[in-house]
Amino acid sequence: MIDITSASAEILSEAGFSTDIIDLGERTGLAFESDTVLGFLIAYDGPEDLLAAWDKDAERAVASQQFGLRRAGQKAWNTYMVLLARRDADFAGATTLGAIEEDLVGTRKIARAGIADMSDLRAALLPLLPLQAAPMLEAVNMPDEIRERTTELPVRAIEAFFSNADEAAIIQVLEEAP
């Protein structure tokens, strides 16, 4: 299991955010800021903990940084509250997490449960991370690829396809196949 707060600080730092641990009373949180975005991240053990405490924790986080938020100017319109729970949510909990995300009062919200590893965490933080370039793939020889993947078709039918034979001729070869 990962420490969601410190692992989030690592991922966000790699993405160019500055991060700072903040005290929220019962738990700690993470304040983060980039050139265009700022926000707070709060981690919980389970979705029931998140649902019971997120609104008070969010108020504390905003209150603890209120002067910085006032100085943020336009960036304050792009403030996020990221609420993450380690354990999975049941259907009702997942529905409630969705409702939290749709509540745009005060801050934008990301509310997720089931954060068990770095992959889950990176997926939850994806809306905050910069766009990533698609991988560069090698050129593929399509005729060879098709021949390799069509092992259940007769070789004659495949060759007829590649020879630009008439559609009727290809169908006839397929019908003659055992």
N, C-alpha and C positions, 0 to 999 in steps of 0.2 A: 504494500500500500504506500501511496505517496503522500507527502505533506502538501496538500492542495495549495496552501498559501505560498510556501517557499518555491514550489515548482512553478506556480503562476508567475511569481516575481522573475524567475529565470526565463520563462518563455517570453514574457512581456519585455524584459530587458534586452533579449536578443532581437526583438522587433523594434527597438529604438525608444521604448518607454522608460521614463525614470520611475522608480518604485520606492515606496516607503511603508514600513509596517506601522499601523496605527492601532491605538488602544480603544476598544469599544466597550470597555467594562467587563462583561462576561466572556468576551472573546476578542481576539485580535483580528484585524482586517488588513487589507492592502490598498494603499492609495497609489494610483498610477496616472501618468501624464505623458503625452507626446505633444508634437507641435499642433495637432488638431483635435485631440481627444483627451479627456480626463475622466477618471472614475474611481470606483471603489470595488473591491472584491471581498466577499465574506464567505468563508467556508463553514459547512455544518457536517455533522456526522451523518444525519439522516434527513430525508425530506420532511419528516414531521417536525424536526427541530427548525428547519428552514422556515416552514410555513408558520410556526408558532412565533418566531422571533424576527423575521426579516424586516418588518416595517419599523420596529423600534431600533434595530441595529442600523438600518439605513438612515434613520433620523440622526442617530449618534454620529455616524460617519460624516454626513453632510455638515452637522453642527461643528464637528471637530475641525473641519477644513473650511468653514464659512468665509473667512477672510480671503483665503486663496481663491475660492470660487468667485468672490466679488471682483477680484483683480483679473480673473481669467477672461473677462469680456466675452467676445463671440464664442470662444471655446466652451464657455459654460452651457451653451445650447447643445453641446455634444458630450454631455456627462452621462456616464454609464454606471449602473449598479449591477454588479455581477454576483449572483447568488448561486453557490454550488454545494451540492450534497454528495457525500461519498457513496451512500447506499442508494439503490434503485428505488424509484417511486412506484406505487401501485397505480392503477388506472385513475382513480380519483385524485391522487397526488399529482400525477402527470398533467391532468386537466387543470388543476389549480396552478401549477407552475406555468402552464401556458397562459392562464389568465393574468398572472403577475407580469409576464413579458408584454402582454397587450396593454398594461397600465402604463401610460406614458406621462403620468403626473410627476413632475419634479425631475425625473431622470429617465433615460432609456434603461430597459432592464433585460438582463440575460439570466434566466433561472433554469438550472439543469440539475438533474440527479443522476446517480450511477457513474460518478467520476472515480474510477478505480485505478487508472493508470495514466501515463503521459499522453497516450493516444486519445483517451476520453477527454482529458483536459485541453489538449490542443484543439480538438473538435469544438469544445464549448467556447473557447476563446477566439475561434475563427472569425467571428464578425469584427473583432478588434485588430486582427493581424493584417499586415499588408498583403495584397494580392501576390500570389506566387506564380511564376512562369510555368507553363506546361512543359513536361519533360520532352527532350528531343529524342525522337525514335529513329532507328535505322530504317533505311529504305527496305521495302519488302518486295521480293519477286512474287507477284500475285499468282501467276500460273503455278509456280512451284508450291506456294502456300495452299492453293485450292486443291492441287493433286494430293498433297499431304493430308489434308483434312477430309477429303471425300473418299474415305476408304470403303464405304458401303456401296458406292456406285461402280458400275462396270467401267473398266479402263477405256473401252471403246466409246462409251458415252461421254466421258471426260474429254477424250481426244476430239470427238466430234464437236463438242462445245467450243474447244479452243481453235478448231479449224474454221470457225465461222460458218459451219454447215447450216443448212436450212432448218428451221425449228421442227418441221415435220420429220426430217431425217433423224434428228436427235431423239425425238419422241419414239420413232420406230426402233432405234437402237435400245432405248430404255425398255420398250415393250418386249423385245426379243430376249432380254437378259433373263437368266434363270432365277 
